[in-house]
């Protein structure tokens, strides 16, 4: 007995319905469990945004796709990257971060010096695991010691003999104070 055209169509529609049901079940499964993971390895002081949303977690469950990550901190130069997260895959993100530019820190703290524009910090030196920055601000040849206040998440002036800031060397760590004395001795105007 030969199948009729109607029975062939019926078999084709039944097969198509089974395929659609299987595809729908797979789609529902992927909706509930179809994620990838992103593990962040960045300094604790860093702020991380993913597609403009701030995140605090170091491991995230994300839908597959491309994500724009920005890592910033007062201690490092801002870093931006695009990360692709795959289905059921774990991506580890631990970029090589650079220490923030010393002149940028000085500029943010004391602003422009006179009408010469943003200051430069000459002979910068870092102390106490990069929590202190000391150098000579030009123009003006004034000595600056800046301290990173981790509780407030920002740099503060610990010493600046250019006016309007603390100038008590005895309140500074010994190595910071010694370097400022060295700068005052070896750099004119300091």
C-alpha positions as CSV (number, residue, x, y, z in Angstrom):
1,X,0.0,0.0,0.0
2,X,1.4,3.4,-1.1
3,X,1.1,6.4,1.2
4,X,-1.2,9.0,-0.2
5,X,-0.3,12.6,-0.5
6,X,-2.4,13.4,2.6
7,X,-0.5,10.9,4.7
8,X,2.8,12.2,3.5
9,X,1.9,15.7,4.4
10,X,0.6,14.5,7.8
11,X,4.0,12.7,8.4
12,X,5.9,15.8,7.3
13,X,3.8,18.1,9.6
14,X,4.3,15.6,12.5
15,X,8.0,15.6,12.0
16,X,8.1,19.4,11.8
17,X,6.0,19.7,15.0
18,X,8.4,17.4,16.7
19,X,11.4,19.5,15.6
20,X,9.7,22.7,16.7
21,X,8.9,21.1,20.1
22,X,12.5,19.9,20.5
23,X,13.8,23.4,19.5
24,X,11.4,25.1,21.9
25,X,12.5,22.8,24.7
26,X,16.2,23.6,23.9
27,X,15.4,27.3,23.8
28,X,13.7,27.1,27.2
29,X,16.6,25.2,28.6
30,X,19.1,27.8,27.3
31,X,17.0,30.6,28.8
32,X,17.3,29.2,32.3
33,X,20.8,27.7,32.2
34,X,22.4,29.3,29.1
35,X,25.0,31.5,30.8
36,X,28.8,31.9,30.8
37,X,30.9,33.1,33.6
38,X,33.3,36.1,33.9
39,X,36.0,36.0,36.6
40,X,37.5,39.4,37.4
41,X,41.0,39.7,38.7
42,X,41.5,43.4,39.5
43,X,42.7,45.3,42.5
44,X,40.2,45.8,45.4
45,X,40.5,49.5,45.1
46,X,39.4,49.4,41.4
47,X,35.9,50.2,40.3
48,X,34.6,48.0,37.5
49,X,31.7,48.8,35.1
50,X,30.3,46.3,32.6
51,X,28.3,48.0,29.8
52,X,28.0,51.1,32.1
53,X,26.8,49.2,35.2
54,X,29.0,49.2,38.3
55,X,29.8,45.7,39.6
56,X,31.2,44.6,43.0
57,X,31.4,40.9,42.5
58,X,34.5,39.2,41.2
59,X,32.6,36.3,39.5
60,X,29.6,37.0,37.4
61,X,27.1,34.8,35.5
62,X,26.4,36.5,32.2
63,X,24.5,35.7,29.0
64,X,26.8,34.9,26.0
65,X,27.9,38.1,24.2
66,X,30.4,40.9,24.1
67,X,30.7,43.2,27.2
68,X,32.5,46.5,27.5
69,X,34.5,46.6,30.7
70,X,36.1,49.6,32.3
71,X,38.5,49.3,35.3
72,X,39.4,52.6,37.1
73,X,41.0,53.6,40.3
74,X,42.9,56.5,41.8
75,X,45.9,54.2,41.8
76,X,45.9,53.0,38.2
77,X,45.4,54.5,34.7
78,X,41.9,53.7,33.5
79,X,41.7,50.5,31.4
80,X,39.0,49.6,28.9
81,X,38.4,46.3,27.0
82,X,35.8,44.3,25.3
83,X,35.3,40.7,26.6
84,X,33.5,38.0,24.9
85,X,31.6,35.5,27.1
86,X,30.6,32.2,25.6
87,X,27.8,29.8,26.4
88,X,28.8,27.6,29.3
89,X,32.4,29.0,29.3
90,X,34.4,30.8,31.9
91,X,36.4,33.9,30.9
92,X,39.1,35.1,33.3
93,X,39.8,38.9,33.0
94,X,43.0,40.1,34.6
95,X,44.4,42.9,32.6
96,X,47.9,44.3,33.0
97,X,47.2,47.6,34.7
98,X,49.5,50.6,34.8
99,X,50.2,52.8,37.7
100,X,48.5,56.2,37.4
101,X,50.7,59.0,36.0
102,X,52.3,61.0,38.9
103,X,51.7,64.3,37.1
104,X,48.0,63.5,36.7
105,X,47.7,62.8,40.4
106,X,49.4,66.1,41.2
107,X,47.2,68.0,38.7
108,X,44.0,66.5,40.2
109,X,45.1,67.5,43.7
110,X,46.4,71.0,43.3
111,X,45.1,72.1,39.9
112,X,46.9,74.5,37.6
113,X,49.9,76.4,39.1
114,X,49.7,80.0,38.0
115,X,48.8,80.5,34.4
116,X,51.1,77.8,33.0
117,X,48.5,75.0,32.9
118,X,48.6,71.7,34.6
119,X,51.6,70.9,36.7
120,X,54.2,68.3,36.1
121,X,55.7,66.2,38.9
122,X,59.4,65.9,38.5
123,X,61.5,63.1,40.1
124,X,58.4,61.3,41.4
125,X,59.0,58.6,43.9
126,X,56.5,56.1,45.4
127,X,56.5,55.0,49.0
128,X,54.6,52.6,51.3
129,X,53.5,50.2,48.6
130,X,52.5,53.1,46.3
131,X,50.3,54.7,49.0
132,X,52.5,57.8,49.0
133,X,53.8,59.9,46.1
134,X,56.5,62.5,46.4
135,X,58.0,64.9,43.9
136,X,58.7,68.5,42.8
137,X,55.8,70.3,41.2
138,X,56.8,72.6,38.2
139,X,56.2,75.3,37.5
140,X,57.0,76.7,41.0
141,X,59.5,74.0,42.2
142,X,57.3,73.3,45.2
143,X,57.6,69.9,46.9
144,X,54.4,67.7,47.1
145,X,53.7,64.6,49.1
146,X,50.4,63.0,48.3
147,X,48.8,60.1,50.2
148,X,46.2,57.7,48.9
149,X,43.4,57.5,51.5
150,X,42.0,54.0,50.9
151,X,39.0,54.6,53.2
152,X,37.9,57.6,51.2
153,X,39.1,56.1,47.9
154,X,41.0,59.2,46.9
155,X,44.4,61.0,47.0
156,X,44.9,63.7,49.6
157,X,47.7,66.3,50.0
158,X,50.0,65.4,53.0
159,X,52.5,68.1,52.3
160,X,52.8,70.9,49.8
161,X,55.0,73.9,50.3
162,X,53.4,75.8,47.5
163,X,50.8,77.4,49.8
164,X,47.4,76.5,51.3
165,X,48.3,72.9,52.2
166,X,49.9,71.1,55.2
167,X,53.7,71.8,55.5
168,X,54.6,69.9,58.6
169,X,57.3,67.3,57.8
170,X,57.0,65.7,61.2
171,X,53.5,64.4,60.4
172,X,54.8,62.4,57.4
173,X,56.3,58.9,57.4
174,X,60.1,59.1,57.9
175,X,61.1,58.0,54.4
176,X,58.6,60.5,52.8
177,X,60.0,63.3,55.0
178,X,63.6,62.3,54.2
179,X,62.9,62.4,50.4
180,X,61.3,65.8,50.7
181,X,64.4,67.1,52.6
182,X,66.5,65.6,49.8
183,X,64.4,67.4,47.2
184,X,64.6,70.7,49.1
185,X,68.4,70.4,49.2
186,X,68.9,69.3,45.6
187,X,66.3,71.1,43.6
188,X,66.3,74.9,43.4
189,X,63.3,76.6,44.9
190,X,62.1,73.4,46.6
